[in-house]
Amino acid sequence: MEARPKHASTVLLVRPDGSGKFEVLLTRRPDAMRFLGGFYVFPGGSIEPQDRSEKVLTRCRGLSPIEAEKILGDNLGSNLALAHWIAGIRELFEEVGIVLCNDESGAEVRNDSRSRERFEQTRRAIVAGAADFGAFLEAENLFIDLKRAVYFAHRVTPEFFPIRFDTRFYLAALPEGQSALDKSEEVADSLWIAPDQALKEANRNLPLLPPTTTMLQNLCSYDSWQNLSNNFAFRGA
């Protein structure tokens, strides 16, 4: 029987490299993972019930459900469309500790030493199932800035795969003052790399599969950080 694809979201986190070009974050999944164990991917995962909870929705700014539905189309419905943004941003926090949030005044969140330690404790609790993302937002009085994740692409796992995902891909700039975790519960290691370099090293030093390679190829069409940021106008650039 053909497996029904799960709705999922993935975030391509990018940053300038100092030479006018840019790098993207790749994370290697632990070998023991059932799906793509040992391969390098972008942070992401399936949409969860909490991504549509009232607790989280009241903590979202910058994009309405109707606007999200117009961008994604495909008759998803407004609530599911918005949940794609939320899921990608939540997974980015759970896997590599990056927070795409603002405070109550609208100022971008930066991690000082005290908040970084506190955020990390909560991140671990969320992954362990002892806390949830909405409670974290409430406790810290944070608001998800949905516009900092810009829609990039849509891919569905082919029918012959036993595990399938209907995935929306987003671009986001690394927030100033934050750094991604080198490893976590779902990340064996991570690296920043230029998209063209990642493709050169594919199947040698970097185990990669589609759609990761497809997204890297798409990124290669932007020859500079300015070109990328101008085309997608993501916040943080």
Phi, psi and omega in degrees: 000137180293130179287136178278129183290140176274143175290133183213164178222146181224143181243125173269102181274125185235158177207153176292149184258001180093350180247007183099350178256200184211164178236159177234149181273127173244140178237139180264127179285141178305145183303328185284350181293139183294320183257117177057034176302131179088350181266154174274134182219184171259152178302138179169178180176186184286153173289135181245161179306324181297337180287351177241010183284151179297327181300319180280318183302325179288350181254019181252140177223158171096346182203129179270161176304321180294318178296319178298318180295321179296322181291315184276327181061214173063020176055039180285332190091149188293320182292318178292322178300312180295326180298333177296317177297312183298316181298316180298318181290321176297314180296325178298320177290314183297321186272320185229007172078012181274134184247111177265068186225161173241162172274185185298331180280349182098000180284141181294135180287132172239147182265106169277180186298323182288313181291327180298316179293318180293316178299320182293321177298318179291320179303315179297322179294321178297314180298324180282352180085010181268355178209174177224162186297320180298319178295323177299314180298318180295314183297323182267358184054051180252156179230128178294128176264091187298333182289350178279354171247112186256129181302135186237315185195169181223129177220145176240132178300135181305155187297333186279354178282139180288334176241124186232148178226141172256097195248135171256132181255139181233152172255140174213140176277140175301122181296144178298136179085002178243156176221144182281146176295143176289325179205160179203191182300328182250008182229116179285323172194166181219160178207149171265132184207148175292139182306317181293325178292321178299319179292325177296325183268358179302138178068005171245276178272339184240108174289114182227147176223160170297148007272002180301315180296324179296317179295321177296319177298319178297321179294329181296343179284353177253112191273000180203163176296320180296317179299315180296309183292326177292322182288327185250346174048040179283148180291147182100348181280000000 
